[in-house]
Structures are given as structure tokens and as C-alpha cells.
């Protein structure tokens, strides 16, 4: 996984290296994408949203190798 840090050059090289090392050490707690929200079962919590309207994404084609799996779910 490629980690991009400090694109505005606010950190020196030692700080960047420490930050990257910290992120690699705890890579299991960082999101890998916009919909990768994870799961927490350690404490009871809730997420309060500003808007209850779901976000929309464009429709994506189903890969031919997955069509049988999708049809089973329908």
C-alpha cells in the first residue's frame, strides 16, 4: 500500500518517516476508501449524521465472473 503524506511539505524527512512508520504499524485502523468504514465491537456507540439522505454513486457493471453470485442473492 502506498502512503502519501505531507503534499504541502510541512514536515521534514524525519517527521515524514516517523509518520509513515506509525501509519504502517497501525494500518488496520485506517480506511482504504470512501466506503471502508470498518466495524467496532469494543464499545457501544452510534454515528450521528448531518443528513439522512444516502449518497449516490453511478451504477457499475457487474463483472461476468460474478453474475451467478449476484443472481443467487436476488
N, C-alpha and C positions, 0 to 999 in steps of 0.2 A: 504494500500500500504506500503510495506516495503522499508525503505530508508537505503542504505548502504553509510556511509561516512567514510572517513579517514582510509582506509585499511592499510596505512603505518604508522599509529599512530603519525601523525604530530601535531594533535590538542589535547588539554586537554579536560576533560569531560565537562566543562562548555562551551567551544567553540563548541564542538560537539552538545550539547543540543541546543545552540543558532542557529546553522546551520540547524539542523533538524526542529526546530520551524519555522524558516524562510521559509524553503522549503515546509513545510506543509501549512503555511499561503498562499503561492503563488503557490500551487500545480497545478493550472490551466495553468500556463505558462511553465511547464516543460514537456518534451517529455516522453512518456511512452514506446517508442520503436524506432527501426531504421526507420520505415516508418511513424511515427506520426509527421508530420511536421507542423501541425496546419494551421491557417488561420489568416491573419492580414488585416483588412479593415480600420484601423485608418489612415494610410498614404500610399501614392503611393510609391511603391518600386519594386525592381527587385532582382533576385538572379542570380549572375554570376557564372557559373560552370566552372571548370577547363577542364572537358571533357564532350562532348555531347553524349557519349555512355551510354545508360541506364545500370543500374546494373542488374545482373541476379540472380534469385532465383530459387531453384529447384521447379518443378511442385508439387502442393499439391492436394491431393484427395479432391473432393467436398463431404461434408457430405451429406448423403442420405436425411436429412431433408431439405436441401437447393437446391436440384436438380430442383424442379419446379420453384423456383425463378430465377435460373441461365438460364433455358431454355426460360423463358419469355424475358430475356434481349437479347437473340441471334436472 
